[in-house]
Amino acid sequence: MKKSALLLASAGLALGLSANTQAAQIYSTDFESGVDSNWSGQTPSSSNSTFTNFLGRLGNGATTFSVDGLGAGTREVTVEFDLYLIDSWDGDHWYWGTDRFNVSGDYSDSWILPTDEDELNYESNTRGHYGYSHWGDEIYRGVSFTFMHTGDDLSLSFFGSGLQRLNDESWGIDNFTVTTTDVPEPGVLAMFGLGLVGLGFARKKAKA
């Protein structure tokens, strides 16, 4: 009877733990209806014969994404989007300088592109001429990063650095999603661990 009760308790804790770690998409946009109020200021949207509507074209200036109402507690946040590098990005060039795509705010990172494309977490990339200038363009599909976040508000800034004028080097974002997964409180994890330990002792005693 005690073993059954302990087994049920442990199973209940496991189910509760699983329920608390379900991923939930809290934001998604493909910018087909323009740029919504989650993005800062006068962030533009563009399109041409190849690209559908997207956020951009942008240069060294930042655009900030914000969302609130996440609730208290700690969660794992995953951000995913398509990144467009438009025109003559030079990477880390001895003469033209270093072209970077950057993220700051609740998460911070920087990539020298296209030189450091192997360090960028993405699903696929294509190169071609997509309707702006004679310079080649690149599309990185499924760029993503994951980080831990605590608090009700989330804020991320995206910006280029080292870029030349917009008709020479610019960038854009499309198909942007944010997904969160709640992290159980330490007390819940401790209870779950004690339940498993107790179940192990019960099994050991039963075998004896």
Secondary structure, 3 states (H helix, E strand, C coil): CHHHHHHHHHHHHHHHHHHCCCEEEEEEECCCCCCCCCECCCCCEECCCCCCCEEEEECCCEEEEEECCCCCCEEEEEEEEEEEEEECCCCEECCCEECEEEEEECCCEEEECCCCHHHCCCCEEEEECCCCCCCCEEEEEEEEEEEEEECCCEEEEEEEECCCCCCCEEEEEEEEEEEEEECCCHHHHHHHHHHHHHHHHHHHHHHC
